[in-house]
Amino acid sequence: MATLLPFHKSILERIYDPQTSDLLILARGLGLRRILCTLMKIYDSPRNLVLLVNASQEEESAIGEQLGTMGVRRPGLRIVGYEMGKRGRQDLYKRGGLMSVTSQILVVDMLQSDLPIDLITGVIVLHAEKYVSPPTFMLYGRYRRNPE
């Protein structure tokens, strides 16, 4: 894997602080995959649950391969798919690590309390522009301020 460029290092240094929650928005062409994989490698541990949301099969494969070349421990990036049953997903979430999941599965598992929210260390959303509409964001913000 190519080494990180100075601006990649700067981004990672700014967002890697376990005491804070950070939001990073990047466009393709800026080394997005390199930054994501480095960040995922940093948090790769059974004590952490890092969710990669909305990755295509091609992206899952490429990210998984890059994580492998970076020396990420086995099993690396695990794919949570429709063919996996509820019990299998629950067990997988509890084991922690790096997982790729669709937004649909994630929402269902969160609503049904199959995914222990307190175990989530990080969420990486790819293609957020396709999935988060302004009305959705506004409704979420309203609910957070007034849950009644």
N, C-alpha and C positions, 0 to 999 in steps of 0.2 A: 504494500500500500504506500502511496505517496505520502510524504511528510506533510504536516499541516502548515499552511501559509500563516504569516503573522496575523492577518485579520481573522483567520479561523481560531487561532489560539486566543486572541482577544475576546472573541465571542464566547468561547468556552470558559474562559476565566471569569467573565462577567456573569454568566448564568449558573455556574457551578458553585452554589452556596446552599448547603443543606438547611440553613436557617431561614431561607426565603423561598417564595414561590415566584417564578419568573415566566414571562411570556416572550417567546422569540418567534418572529415572523420572518421567513426567508423565502426568496424566490429561487426557482431552478436556475442553474448556471453559476451559482455562487459557492459551489462545493457543499450543497445541502446534504448529500448522502454521507460525505466524509465527516461533517459535523455531527449528524445524527448518529452514525455508527460509533464515533468516538465517545459521545455522550452516553450511548447505550452500554458501551464497554465499561465506562466508569461505574455505572450503576448495576452492572451484572452481578447479582448475588441472590442466593435463596431468601435473604432477608428483605429484598426489594422486589416489587412488582412493577415493571415498566410496560405500559401498553402502547403498542404502535397501532394506530387506528386509521382505517381507510386506505391501506396499502394495496395496490393491485398485486396479482400473483407474480408478475414480473418483478415488481419492486420488492416483494417479500423474498423472492429467490436471490436477487442481487444483494439486498441488505444482509440476508443470511450468509451468503457466500463471503461478503466483505467482512462480516463479523468473525467468520471462521479464520480468514487470513490474518485478522488482527489478534487472534489468540483467545477469543472469548471462550469460556468454559463450555463444555457440553451440557445440555443439549443445544445451546445457542438460541436462536430465534424460533420459538414454537408457534405454530399456526393454530388458532382457535377457529374451527370451521363449523358449518351447519351439520356435518355428519357426526360431530362429537356430541354426545348426549349431555344432558344437564349435569348429571353426577360427575362425568369426566371433566367438564369445564370447571366445576366447583373444586375438584381435587387439584386440577392444574393451577388454578388461581392461588390456592393455598400453598403450593410449592414455590411460588415466587419465580423470579427470573424475567426473561424478555419474551413478550408475547405479541403476536399480531392478531388483531380482531377487527371485525367489521363494526361499523357504528350501530347497525341493527342488533347484532348479538350483544354488544356492550350495553345498549339501552335496556334490552329485555333482562339481561342478567343483573343489572343494577336495580331495576324496578322490582324484580322478584327476590332481591337480596341474596342472589347466588354469588355475587362478587363482593367480597368484604372490602368496602370502600377504604377502611383504615389501613389496609395493606398496600394500597396504591402509592408508589413513590413518585411516579411520573407518567404523564400521558403525552404522547407525541402524535399529533394529528397531521396527516398528509392530506393535501387537497381540501383544506378547510373551506376554501372559497366555494366549493360545490355543496357543502353540507350545512353550513351555518348561515342562515339567511338573516337579514336585519330584523324581521319580526320575531324570529326565534330568539335572537340575542336580547331583544327588548323584553320579551316575556320572561326570559330567564332572569334578567336584571330586576324586573318588577317582583318576581317571586322571591328572589334572594332578600329584597328589602322588606317585603310584606308577605310572609308565607301563608297567611290566613285567607 
